[in-house]
Structure formats: C-alpha cells, structure tokens
Amino acid sequence: MSHRLFTVLASCLAAACLILTSTAAANPYSPYHFGFKKSKQGSLPSIAEEGFIEVLRKQEAIFLGSTDSKELYLTFDNGYENGYTPGILDVLRDKRVPAAFFVTGHFVKDQPELVRRMAKEGHLVGNHSWSHPDLSQVGAERIRSEMDQVKQGVAELTNVPEMPYMRPPRGIFSDRMLGVCRELGYTGVFWSVAYKDWDVHAQRGWKYAYDSVMGQLHPGAVILLHSVSRDNAEALGRIIDAARAQGYEFKSLDELKTKTYR
C-alpha cells in the first residue's frame, strides 16, 4: 500500500470515528454511568473527562455547588433499611444538620415512620424511583410511573406534596431521562464526594469511612452516603465535627444557588 493511500485511508477512518463519537455524544438516549475525578488534598473534583458534562449542564442537574464557599450538602441513598437510619437521624438532629434522603418504593412501604421522621425533622425526601430500575432504558411513561409512585407515597405519609429532587438509580442516566424528570419538576442530583460504602459485607470501620469522606472535602461538595453502611453511621458525627472545625457549613439542597460544572 502506498504511503499516500495509507494516509488517505487513515484520515477517512479518523473522520468516521469522529462522526460516530459526535453522534453518540449527541444521542439523548445514550446511557451514562456517573463518575468523576475525586478531590484529593483540597483539589476540586471534575467531570470534564467523563463525556456527560454538557448533559448535566443542559438539564441543570446538580453535581457540585459553589466552589467559592465552604458549604457542604449531605445526601443519603435509602434503598432499604439496615438498622442505621434512626441513629443517623439522631446525629443530624443533635448536631442540627440538614440532609436529603433519596428513597425508593421499598423504603417508603417498609419504613413509613422513618420517612415521616425525615420530613418532620426538616430534611428533604428525594425520589430514588419506585423499583430502582435503569431509567435510561425505559420509556417516558415508565419513568413517570416510577417517580409518581414515590412522590405520592411520601406525600401520603408526610403531607408534603412537593418533591423537587431525584437521584437516578445506580447513577445511570441519559439526556432523555433527565429531561423527562425535569419536565416532571425534578432536579437531578448527583455527587462530588463518595466512596464504596454500599456493600454491607465489606464494612471496614468508622475510621475508614471518616478518612474516605474527609480526604475528599472541598467547597460546594455534594456528599453521597448510603444509610445501609454501619461505618457511615458510626463516623457521621465525627465527620460533621471535623468539617465544621475546618470552617465548613452544612446546608440544605434548597440553599444551593450556584451549580458548578467542571
């Protein structure tokens, strides 16, 4: 093969790959698994290399608050109860820290008193879908049903009809999926601090949870914790105290005014 022909073929292949990549990126049905570059030693986290930064920006989803303010937003995923949520609520109450709890249908049905307590004590109850499916792979009516069942169930328990926040199950989403939820009145909430805490068979002690969270703290952080984790429950009070000692303030998602995409 001549050098010229090889160059032409290579150029055509590169152009075709670029077209395919652009088409995939522009496809509103393309699923994404949320991921980010973690904060280390005070550096800010980033989603710039993940391929979905424009999707989150377009749909006005939350990943990170203002990086100019030492504010923290504490969020929990509650797929099911493992015995630790009452203690978590005790700590939040005693230390006067607001949080958002993203609940599934299972949690709503199984733990009505805890849902009531969340709302009564001033926390936000968010939507984590009724049956925890991959919402990027279902139709708009299924998405609506998943969202509506949780919202209705929580409203019946708490007499709070509003539910402005949702978190995609398993962190899987698409432009279309976030768009459907936005039309239903939801803001998608992701996170900028997280660690592998959901495996109840791989708990490593409160110090591991403490170090995992404190090592990632940064201004505007949206912290994701799973309430099924014993380590999280035992570390939570220490995390709150240490963060405040560093000058951080815990705020409700309702107070998040600036969304940062980087």
Backbone as CSV, one residue per row, in Angstrom:
resi,resn,N_x,N_y,N_z,CA_x,CA_y,CA_z,C_x,C_y,C_z
1,MET,0.856,-1.194,0.000,0.000,0.000,0.000,0.892,1.244,0.000
2,SER,0.606,2.187,-0.902,1.421,3.392,-0.974,1.213,4.251,0.259
3,HIS,2.223,5.076,0.560,2.130,5.961,1.729,0.953,6.913,1.591
4,ARG,0.718,7.414,0.359,-0.372,8.361,0.137,-1.735,7.699,0.393
5,LEU,-1.897,6.455,-0.122,-3.163,5.753,0.060,-3.405,5.456,1.541
6,PHE,-2.345,5.067,2.226,-2.469,4.785,3.656,-2.907,6.041,4.421
7,THR,-2.317,7.181,4.022,-2.662,8.444,4.688,-4.118,8.808,4.461
8,VAL,-4.591,8.600,3.211,-5.980,8.908,2.885,-6.926,8.027,3.679
9,LEU,-6.623,6.713,3.723,-7.477,5.782,4.463,-7.492,6.105,5.959
10,ALA,-6.337,6.462,6.487,-6.257,6.807,7.898,-7.083,8.045,8.205
11,SER,-7.030,9.015,7.308,-7.797,10.242,7.505,-9.290,9.966,7.463
12,CYS,-9.705,9.098,6.526,-11.122,8.743,6.423,-11.598,8.015,7.675
13,LEU,-10.760,7.100,8.174,-11.122,6.353,9.369,-11.256,7.288,10.567
14,ALA,-10.326,8.228,10.686,-10.379,9.182,11.797,-11.630,10.028,11.715
15,ALA,-11.994,10.450,10.498,-13.193,11.268,10.308,-14.445,10.469,10.673
16,ALA,-14.471,9.196,10.262,-15.626,8.352,10.568,-15.771,8.149,12.070
17,CYS,-14.640,7.948,12.755,-14.684,7.780,14.200,-15.184,9.039,14.887
18,LEU,-14.758,10.194,14.358,-15.194,11.462,14.926,-16.697,11.637,14.766
19,ILE,-17.215,11.267,13.592,-18.649,11.372,13.339,-19.429,10.453,14.267
20,LEU,-18.937,9.208,14.418,-19.612,8.258,15.287,-19.603,8.728,16.738
21,THR,-18.459,9.256,17.159,-18.351,9.745,18.533,-19.286,10.906,18.766
22,SER,-19.328,11.844,17.801,-20.194,13.015,17.942,-21.653,12.606,17.962
23,THR,-21.996,11.617,17.106,-23.377,11.148,17.054,-23.780,10.515,18.368
24,ALA,-22.865,9.701,18.936,-23.166,9.043,20.205,-23.335,10.062,21.314
25,ALA,-22.441,11.086,21.293,-22.500,12.098,22.342,-23.780,12.903,22.260
26,ALA,-24.283,13.078,21.027,-25.478,13.888,20.843,-26.756,13.085,21.003
27,ASN,-26.629,11.766,21.097,-27.802,10.904,21.199,-28.425,11.033,22.588
28,PRO,-29.642,11.554,22.692,-30.249,11.748,24.013,-30.556,10.445,24.737
29,TYR,-30.513,9.320,24.021,-30.786,8.020,24.635,-29.516,7.346,25.152
30,SER,-28.348,7.908,24.838,-27.092,7.288,25.256,-26.995,7.246,26.782
31,PRO,-26.798,6.060,27.360,-26.701,5.977,28.822,-25.305,6.346,29.315
32,TYR,-25.265,6.950,30.481,-24.005,7.276,31.141,-24.037,6.718,32.557
33,HIS,-22.887,6.264,33.014,-22.731,5.858,34.407,-21.971,6.971,35.097
34,PHE,-22.605,7.615,36.073,-21.975,8.776,36.678,-20.649,8.416,37.326
35,GLY,-19.647,9.195,37.011,-18.330,9.043,37.603,-17.651,10.400,37.629
36,PHE,-16.598,10.528,38.408,-15.912,11.810,38.492,-14.489,11.604,38.989
37,LYS,-13.656,12.586,38.740,-12.298,12.589,39.270,-12.366,13.124,40.685
38,LYS,-11.976,12.317,41.653,-12.144,12.682,43.059,-11.215,13.818,43.485
39,SER,-11.704,14.559,44.470,-10.896,15.598,45.100,-9.817,14.938,45.951
40,LYS,-8.601,15.476,45.871,-7.512,14.991,46.702,-6.705,16.178,47.206
41,GLN,-6.445,16.199,48.508,-5.631,17.241,49.138,-6.127,18.643,48.789
42,GLY,-7.447,18.806,48.814,-8.018,20.124,48.594,-8.291,20.487,47.155
43,SER,-7.870,19.649,46.196,-8.166,19.934,44.796,-9.655,19.743,44.555
44,LEU,-10.165,20.369,43.511,-11.586,20.231,43.206,-11.832,18.993,42.351
45,PRO,-12.984,18.347,42.524,-13.323,17.195,41.682,-13.665,17.670,40.274
46,SER,-13.766,16.725,39.349,-14.062,17.116,37.972,-14.823,16.008,37.243
47,ILE,-15.720,16.440,36.350,-16.397,15.507,35.439,-16.030,15.822,33.992
48,ALA,-15.001,16.647,33.811,-14.645,17.132,32.475,-14.287,16.014,31.510
49,GLU,-13.746,14.914,32.034,-13.298,13.821,31.173,-14.314,12.684,31.076
50,GLU,-15.496,12.861,31.630,-16.470,11.776,31.691,-17.397,11.701,30.484
51,GLY,-17.457,12.770,29.678,-18.261,12.727,28.464,-19.701,13.173,28.616
52,PHE,-20.099,13.598,29.821,-21.504,13.976,30.000,-21.676,15.349,30.640
53,ILE,-20.612,16.125,30.707,-20.686,17.411,31.392,-21.752,18.315,30.780
54,GLU,-21.891,18.281,29.440,-22.880,19.134,28.780,-24.305,18.636,29.018
55,VAL,-24.455,17.334,29.228,-25.780,16.793,29.539,-26.246,17.321,30.890
56,LEU,-25.364,17.277,31.891,-25.731,17.781,33.211,-25.996,19.279,33.170
57,ARG,-25.186,19.997,32.411,-25.378,21.440,32.302,-26.712,21.756,31.622
58,LYS,-26.992,21.058,30.523,-28.236,21.284,29.778,-29.458,21.026,30.652
59,GLN,-29.425,19.951,31.430,-30.572,19.568,32.252,-30.525,20.202,33.648
60,GLU,-29.541,21.055,33.881,-29.409,21.787,35.147,-29.374,20.853,36.353
61,ALA,-28.715,19.719,36.167,-28.558,18.771,37.270,-27.488,19.272,38.234
62,ILE,-27.517,18.748,39.436,-26.562,19.147,40.472,-25.443,18.120,40.568
63,PHE,-24.217,18.597,40.490,-23.033,17.775,40.733,-22.185,18.424,41.829
64,LEU,-22.110,19.741,41.782,-21.222,20.495,42.645,-21.823,21.871,42.857
65,GLY,-21.772,22.362,44.086,-22.261,23.701,44.369,-21.204,24.745,44.083
66,SER,-21.292,25.873,44.749,-20.321,26.948,44.550,-18.970,26.545,45.126
67,THR,-17.931,26.641,44.323,-16.582,26.308,44.788,-15.916,27.489,45.472
68,ASP,-16.656,28.593,45.597,-16.132,29.774,46.293,-16.563,29.816,47.756
69,SER,-17.421,28.883,48.158,-17.962,28.897,49.513,-17.721,27.552,50.196
70,LYS,-17.369,27.594,51.460,-17.127,26.353,52.207,-18.456,25.807,52.714
71,GLU,-19.265,25.361,51.752,-20.579,24.803,52.033,-20.603,23.336,51.640
72,LEU,-21.310,22.529,52.424,-21.446,21.105,52.170,-22.918,20.731,52.136
73,TYR,-23.244,19.791,51.263,-24.621,19.313,51.106,-24.618,17.811,51.326
74,LEU,-25.252,17.389,52.404,-25.217,15.992,52.816,-26.428,15.248,52.259
75,THR,-26.179,14.163,51.534,-27.272,13.379,50.948,-27.064,11.895,51.244
76,PHE,-28.190,11.195,51.402,-28.165,9.757,51.663,-29.048,9.046,50.656
77,ASP,-28.630,7.863,50.236,-29.483,6.977,49.437,-30.070,5.925,50.371
78,ASN,-31.397,5.794,50.337,-32.106,4.848,51.201,-32.895,3.867,50.351
79,GLY,-32.223,2.827,49.871,-32.905,1.801,49.094,-33.660,0.843,49.981
80,TYR,-33.073,0.535,51.134,-33.717,-0.324,52.117,-33.119,0.020,53.468
81,GLU,-33.742,-0.466,54.527,-33.283,-0.139,55.882,-32.434,-1.278,56.430
82,ASN,-31.288,-0.894,56.993,-30.371,-1.880,57.562,-30.133,-1.623,59.048
83,GLY,-31.007,-0.798,59.634,-30.923,-0.572,61.067,-30.172,0.666,61.495
84,TYR,-29.634,1.436,60.540,-28.783,2.559,60.907,-29.411,3.938,60.709
85,THR,-30.501,4.026,59.979,-31.096,5.330,59.711,-31.577,6.040,60.978
86,PRO,-32.185,5.344,61.957,-32.572,6.057,63.179,-31.392,6.742,63.859
87,GLY,-30.256,6.067,63.935,-29.066,6.665,64.533,-28.540,7.832,63.723
88,ILE,-28.598,7.702,62.402,-28.182,8.803,61.529,-29.053,10.025,61.772
89,LEU,-30.350,9.807,61.875,-31.266,10.912,62.144,-31.014,11.519,63.522
90,ASP,-30.665,10.699,64.491,-30.334,11.216,65.818,-29.146,12.172,65.749
91,VAL,-28.109,11.763,65.024,-26.914,12.607,64.898,-27.249,13.920,64.196
92,LEU,-27.992,13.833,63.117,-28.357,15.047,62.378,-29.190,15.990,63.246
93,ARG,-30.097,15.418,64.009,-30.922,16.234,64.915,-30.065,16.907,65.978
94,ASP,-29.218,16.140,66.622,-28.424,16.668,67.729,-27.416,17.719,67.250
95,LYS,-26.919,17.555,66.040,-25.925,18.495,65.527,-26.535,19.550,64.592
96,ARG,-27.843,19.483,64.444,-28.577,20.463,63.648,-28.022,20.580,62.222
97,VAL,-27.993,19.448,61.559,-27.506,19.372,60.178,-28.646,18.918,59.280
98,PRO,-28.934,19.680,58.218,-29.965,19.255,57.262,-29.389,18.242,56.274
99,ALA,-30.248,17.387,55.765,-29.800,16.401,54.779,-30.933,16.116,53.801
100,ALA,-30.593,15.411,52.738,-31.583,14.937,51.777,-31.489,13.417,51.736
101,PHE,-32.641,12.762,51.839,-32.705,11.302,51.802,-33.444,10.885,50.535
102,PHE,-32.756,10.159,49.662,-33.364,9.697,48.413,-33.892,8.279,48.630
103,VAL,-35.217,8.151,48.606,-35.862,6.894,48.987,-36.466,6.169,47.787
104,THR,-36.514,4.857,47.902,-37.157,4.007,46.901,-38.541,3.611,47.393
105,GLY,-39.302,2.965,46.518,-40.614,2.471,46.895,-40.537,1.467,48.028
106,HIS,-39.522,0.612,47.999,-39.360,-0.370,49.062,-39.224,0.318,50.411
107,PHE,-38.418,1.364,50.473,-38.211,2.066,51.736,-39.501,2.751,52.193
108,VAL,-40.215,3.347,51.243,-41.470,4.026,51.582,-42.468,3.043,52.195
109,LYS,-42.578,1.871,51.589,-43.530,0.868,52.093,-43.064,0.228,53.394
110,ASP,-41.764,-0.001,53.510,-41.222,-0.754,54.634,-40.948,0.104,55.866
111,GLN,-40.683,1.411,55.668,-40.258,2.265,56.773,-41.047,3.580,56.806
112,PRO,-42.368,3.511,56.880,-43.161,4.747,56.866,-42.826,5.693,58.009
113,GLU,-42.523,5.160,59.191,-42.231,6.027,60.329,-40.920,6.789,60.130
114,LEU,-39.951,6.150,59.502,-38.690,6.844,59.242,-38.878,7.941,58.197
115,VAL,-39.697,7.677,57.195,-39.982,8.713,56.196,-40.673,9.900,56.860
116,ARG,-41.624,9.607,57.722,-42.302,10.688,58.446,-41.309,11.477,59.289
117,ARG,-40.419,10.750,59.939,-39.454,11.430,60.806,-38.524,12.328,59.989
118,MET,-38.076,11.865,58.834,-37.212,12.682,57.978,-37.855,14.036,57.702
119,ALA,-39.098,13.988,57.264,-39.798,15.226,56.922,-40.061,16.067,58.163
120,LYS,-40.483,15.442,59.258,-40.808,16.167,60.491,-39.599,16.903,61.038
121,GLU,-38.412,16.328,60.862,-37.199,16.937,61.405,-36.526,17.867,60.409
122,GLY,-37.228,18.189,59.326,-36.761,19.230,58.416,-35.857,18.797,57.290
123,HIS,-35.756,17.495,57.055,-34.922,17.014,55.962,-35.724,16.934,54.666
124,LEU,-35.023,16.965,53.558,-35.659,16.765,52.263,-35.773,15.269,51.986
125,VAL,-36.912,14.866,51.455,-37.078,13.486,51.000,-37.111,13.523,49.484
126,GLY,-36.112,12.894,48.866,-35.987,12.910,47.417,-36.405,11.598,46.793
127,ASN,-36.518,11.600,45.477,-37.031,10.461,44.719,-35.884,9.630,44.153
128,HIS,-35.857,8.353,44.522,-34.841,7.432,44.004,-35.489,6.334,43.160
129,SER,-36.731,6.585,42.741,-37.554,5.692,41.913,-38.246,4.633,42.771
130,TRP,-39.314,4.096,42.247,-40.095,3.107,42.992,-39.399,1.760,43.077
131,SER,-38.910,1.251,41.950,-38.346,-0.106,41.936,-36.870,-0.155,41.562
132,HIS,-36.199,1.000,41.517,-34.754,1.081,41.304,-34.298,0.479,39.966
133,PRO,-35.002,0.787,38.868,-34.564,0.260,37.574,-33.539,1.184,36.919
134,ASP,-32.982,0.746,35.818,-32.149,1.605,34.977,-33.099,2.491,34.179
135,LEU,-33.292,3.725,34.615,-34.281,4.597,33.989,-33.872,5.060,32.595
136,SER,-32.610,4.866,32.235,-32.190,5.257,30.885,-32.695,4.282,29.837
137,GLN,-33.186,3.112,30.285,-33.590,2.064,29.351,-35.099,1.850,29.308
138,VAL,-35.866,2.751,29.918,-37.319,2.600,29.916,-37.961,3.830,29.295
139,GLY,-39.227,3.703,28.917,-39.940,4.785,28.269,-40.368,5.882,29.229
140,ALA,-40.843,6.968,28.651,-41.237,8.130,29.439,-42.365,7.801,30.418
141,GLU,-43.312,6.964,30.004,-44.421,6.629,30.904,-43.952,5.818,32.097
142,ARG,-42.988,4.932,31.882,-42.441,4.154,32.997,-41.683,5.081,33.952
143,ILE,-40.938,6.014,33.404,-40.233,6.973,34.253,-41.227,7.756,35.097
144,ARG,-42.292,8.224,34.445,-43.313,8.978,35.159,-43.930,8.125,36.280
145,SER,-44.230,6.873,35.973,-44.825,5.986,36.973,-43.887,5.766,38.152
146,GLU,-42.619,5.522,37.862,-41.632,5.308,38.920,-41.542,6.526,39.832
147,MET,-41.542,7.708,39.234,-41.443,8.944,40.002,-42.734,9.228,40.772
148,ASP,-43.851,9.072,40.098,-45.139,9.418,40.711,-45.467,8.545,41.910
149,GLN,-45.135,7.253,41.827,-45.458,6.355,42.936,-44.708,6.743,44.211
150,VAL,-43.438,7.100,44.065,-42.673,7.519,45.241,-43.215,8.835,45.775
151,LYS,-43.423,9.781,44.886,-43.907,11.105,45.317,-45.245,10.992,46.030
152,GLN,-46.149,10.213,45.474,-47.464,10.045,46.090,-47.360,9.335,47.434
153,GLY,-46.534,8.290,47.489,-46.374,7.544,48.728,-45.807,8.400,49.847
154,VAL,-44.821,9.226,49.525,-44.220,10.099,50.527,-45.211,11.184,50.950
155,ALA,-45.929,11.736,49.988,-46.912,12.786,50.307,-47.985,12.265,51.252
156,GLU,-48.415,11.035,51.034,-49.443,10.451,51.910,-48.925,10.266,53.330
157,LEU,-47.631,10.019,53.473,-47.048,9.817,54.801,-46.724,11.123,55.506
158,THR,-46.330,12.131,54.742,-45.757,13.347,55.343,-46.615,14.593,55.177
159,ASN,-47.615,14.519,54.301,-48.412,15.704,53.954,-47.558,16.799,53.313
160,VAL,-46.442,16.400,52.719,-45.590,17.326,51.963,-45.733,16.967,50.492
161,PRO,-46.469,17.766,49.715,-46.732,17.402,48.325,-45.553,17.642,47.384
162,GLU,-44.645,18.547,47.773,-43.538,18.872,46.883,-42.415,17.847,47.004
163,MET,-41.813,17.518,45.871,-40.634,16.659,45.847,-39.774,17.115,44.669
164,PRO,-38.894,18.084,44.892,-38.177,18.695,43.770,-36.906,17.988,43.321
165,TYR,-36.430,16.996,44.070,-35.139,16.389,43.739,-35.263,14.883,43.484
166,MET,-34.465,14.410,42.529,-34.408,12.985,42.246,-32.953,12.582,42.036
167,ARG,-32.683,11.305,42.285,-31.352,10.749,42.014,-31.533,9.482,41.201
168,PRO,-30.911,9.400,40.028,-31.066,8.209,39.185,-30.538,6.955,39.879
169,PRO,-31.312,5.876,39.867,-30.841,4.621,40.447,-29.523,4.177,39.837
170,ARG,-28.629,3.748,40.684,-27.309,3.236,40.284,-26.457,4.285,39.570
171,GLY,-26.904,5.538,39.582,-26.142,6.589,38.927,-26.138,6.486,37.415
172,ILE,-27.113,5.740,36.859,-27.198,5.596,35.395,-28.255,6.562,34.875
173,PHE,-27.903,7.309,33.834,-28.822,8.327,33.333,-28.574,8.575,31.852
174,SER,-29.460,9.337,31.268,-29.299,9.799,29.893,-29.871,11.199,29.799
175,ASP,-29.565,11.873,28.723,-30.118,13.206,28.485,-31.640,13.136,28.471
176,ARG,-32.191,12.150,27.762,-33.648,11.993,27.672,-34.256,11.745,29.037
177,MET,-33.652,10.849,29.806,-34.186,10.504,31.119,-34.215,11.715,32.049
178,LEU,-33.110,12.460,32.096,-33.077,13.659,32.934,-34.081,14.695,32.435
179,GLY,-34.258,14.739,31.101,-35.222,15.671,30.534,-36.648,15.339,30.928
180,VAL,-36.986,14.050,30.908,-38.332,13.634,31.331,-38.556,13.994,32.796
181,CYS,-37.569,13.715,33.631,-37.700,14.032,35.053,-37.790,15.540,35.275
182,ARG,-37.069,16.278,34.476,-37.132,17.739,34.607,-38.515,18.259,34.249
183,GLU,-39.129,17.661,33.226,-40.488,18.050,32.858,-41.473,17.736,33.980
184,LEU,-41.150,16.743,34.794,-41.997,16.381,35.930,-41.721,17.266,37.143
185,GLY,-40.767,18.179,37.012,-40.473,19.112,38.094,-39.282,18.758,38.957
186,TYR,-38.479,17.770,38.515,-37.349,17.323,39.312,-36.026,17.914,38.841
187,THR,-35.155,18.140,39.797,-33.752,18.432,39.529,-32.960,17.172,39.832
188,GLY,-32.168,16.717,38.879,-31.329,15.546,39.112,-30.179,15.903,40.041
189,VAL,-29.929,15.049,41.021,-28.871,15.300,41.999,-27.841,14.185,41.938
190,PHE,-26.602,14.557,41.609,-25.501,13.597,41.609,-24.625,13.904,42.829
191,TRP,-23.308,13.812,42.727,-22.477,13.979,43.919,-21.041,14.276,43.527
192,SER,-20.302,14.861,44.472,-18.885,15.154,44.234,-17.988,14.569,45.324
193,VAL,-18.592,13.899,46.296,-17.860,13.129,47.307,-18.575,11.797,47.472
194,ALA,-17.846,10.714,47.340,-18.428,9.382,47.518,-17.298,8.372,47.669
195,TYR,-17.636,7.225,48.193,-16.696,6.109,48.233,-17.521,4.824,48.259
196,LYS,-16.886,3.692,48.113,-17.624,2.427,48.070,-18.082,2.059,49.479
197,ASP,-19.319,2.453,49.790,-19.841,2.256,51.136,-21.095,1.386,51.185
198,TRP,-21.591,0.990,50.022,-22.895,0.322,49.951,-22.830,-1.178,50.206
199,ASP,-21.656,-1.765,50.163,-21.521,-3.206,50.346,-21.523,-3.516,51.841
200,VAL,-22.634,-4.058,52.319,-22.768,-4.303,53.762,-21.857,-5.431,54.239
201,HIS,-21.302,-6.199,53.296,-20.412,-7.301,53.650,-18.944,-6.874,53.595
202,ALA,-18.703,-5.604,53.313,-17.326,-5.115,53.201,-17.142,-3.828,53.998
203,GLN,-17.721,-3.793,55.196,-17.537,-2.637,56.067,-16.153,-2.717,56.719
204,ARG,-15.510,-1.540,56.846,-14.099,-1.527,57.264,-13.846,-0.652,58.483
205,GLY,-14.906,-0.249,59.165,-14.729,0.527,60.381,-14.964,2.014,60.174
206,TRP,-15.351,2.699,61.269,-15.699,4.118,61.158,-14.543,4.966,60.658
207,LYS,-13.300,4.590,61.020,-12.140,5.389,60.609,-11.975,5.382,59.104
208,TYR,-12.271,4.246,58.476,-12.165,4.183,57.017,-13.195,5.108,56.380
209,ALA,-14.416,5.099,56.883,-15.449,5.991,56.358,-15.059,7.442,56.587
210,TYR,-14.589,7.747,57.773,-14.173,9.110,58.117,-13.076,9.599,57.170
211,ASP,-12.034,8.799,57.000,-10.921,9.184,56.134,-11.356,9.309,54.682
212,SER,-12.263,8.425,54.247,-12.717,8.443,52.851,-13.471,9.718,52.532
213,VAL,-14.278,10.207,53.480,-15.041,11.436,53.258,-14.171,12.670,53.483
214,MET,-13.469,12.720,54.593,-12.676,13.910,54.913,-11.561,14.143,53.897
215,GLY,-11.043,13.072,53.315,-9.978,13.217,52.324,-10.449,13.813,51.022
216,GLN,-11.773,13.867,50.832,-12.323,14.412,49.589,-13.015,15.760,49.775
217,LEU,-13.087,16.284,50.972,-13.859,17.510,51.194,-13.332,18.666,50.354
218,HIS,-14.269,19.460,49.858,-13.938,20.629,49.052,-15.120,21.589,49.080
219,PRO,-14.919,22.847,48.798,-16.030,23.805,48.791,-17.124,23.397,47.806
220,GLY,-18.363,23.488,48.259,-19.503,23.167,47.408,-19.792,21.694,47.264
221,ALA,-19.208,20.864,48.108,-19.326,19.415,47.947,-20.740,18.908,48.181
222,VAL,-21.176,18.025,47.300,-22.409,17.260,47.487,-21.970,15.860,47.882
223,ILE,-22.228,15.498,49.135,-21.720,14.245,49.696,-22.783,13.153,49.567
224,LEU,-22.391,12.025,49.004,-23.277,10.860,48.903,-22.839,9.803,49.911
225,LEU,-23.760,9.428,50.788,-23.537,8.319,51.707,-24.720,7.361,51.608
226,HIS,-24.463,6.087,51.829,-25.535,5.094,51.850,-25.874,4.768,53.300
227,SER,-27.150,4.824,53.618,-27.579,4.642,55.003,-27.472,3.200,55.483
228,VAL,-27.219,2.262,54.575,-27.077,0.861,54.991,-25.714,0.581,55.604
229,SER,-24.805,1.552,55.542,-23.434,1.349,55.997,-23.281,1.594,57.489
230,ARG,-22.835,0.600,58.200,-22.519,0.754,59.621,-21.400,1.762,59.813
231,ASP,-20.417,1.713,58.936,-19.278,2.632,59.041,-19.722,4.085,58.944
232,ASN,-20.620,4.370,58.008,-21.119,5.736,57.863,-21.839,6.198,59.123
233,ALA,-22.690,5.332,59.646,-23.456,5.690,60.838,-22.536,6.013,62.006
234,GLU,-21.467,5.234,62.161,-20.564,5.441,63.287,-19.620,6.618,63.066
235,ALA,-19.371,6.976,61.812,-18.434,8.065,61.509,-19.115,9.415,61.357
236,LEU,-20.430,9.436,61.164,-21.124,10.657,60.781,-20.890,11.819,61.743
237,GLY,-21.039,11.596,63.032,-20.848,12.673,63.986,-19.442,13.240,63.931
238,ARG,-18.462,12.371,63.795,-17.068,12.809,63.717,-16.812,13.598,62.435
239,ILE,-17.422,13.165,61.330,-17.276,13.874,60.057,-17.839,15.286,60.175
240,ILE,-19.015,15.406,60.757,-19.651,16.720,60.904,-18.783,17.640,61.759
241,ASP,-18.314,17.141,62.893,-17.495,17.959,63.785,-16.196,18.391,63.104
242,ALA,-15.532,17.466,62.412,-14.258,17.781,61.778,-14.441,18.759,60.620
243,ALA,-15.517,18.598,59.861,-15.774,19.517,58.750,-16.034,20.924,59.278
244,ARG,-16.812,21.023,60.325,-17.076,22.341,60.920,-15.799,22.954,61.483
245,ALA,-14.928,22.130,62.030,-13.663,22.642,62.559,-12.799,23.232,61.449
246,GLN,-13.009,22.762,60.219,-12.281,23.298,59.074,-12.983,24.502,58.454
247,GLY,-14.088,24.929,59.062,-14.793,26.104,58.571,-15.923,25.827,57.617
248,TYR,-16.295,24.557,57.459,-17.390,24.211,56.557,-18.743,24.378,57.254
249,GLU,-19.741,24.668,56.442,-21.112,24.795,56.918,-22.001,23.838,56.135
250,PHE,-22.854,23.097,56.834,-23.766,22.172,56.181,-25.052,22.903,55.830
251,LYS,-25.481,22.745,54.566,-26.687,23.416,54.102,-27.616,22.433,53.400
252,SER,-28.873,22.846,53.264,-29.872,22.057,52.551,-29.718,22.272,51.049
253,LEU,-30.103,21.270,50.266,-30.077,21.429,48.808,-30.918,22.615,48.365
254,ASP,-31.938,22.955,49.120,-32.760,24.115,48.780,-31.961,25.414,48.840
255,GLU,-30.826,25.384,49.516,-29.987,26.582,49.633,-28.863,26.610,48.604
256,LEU,-28.774,25.580,47.771,-27.720,25.526,46.756,-28.117,26.445,45.602
257,LYS,-27.443,27.553,45.486,-27.803,28.581,44.495,-26.940,28.520,43.237
258,THR,-25.711,28.059,43.372,-24.785,28.036,42.234,-24.404,26.599,41.900
259,LYS,-24.657,26.192,40.676,-24.285,24.860,40.202,-23.000,24.994,39.379
260,THR,-22.023,24.198,39.739,-20.724,24.263,39.060,-20.526,23.018,38.205
261,TYR,-20.044,23.214,36.985,-19.747,22.108,36.066,-18.294,22.280,35.614
262,ARG,-17.457,21.309,35.927,-16.044,21.442,35.579,-15.411,20.062,35.365
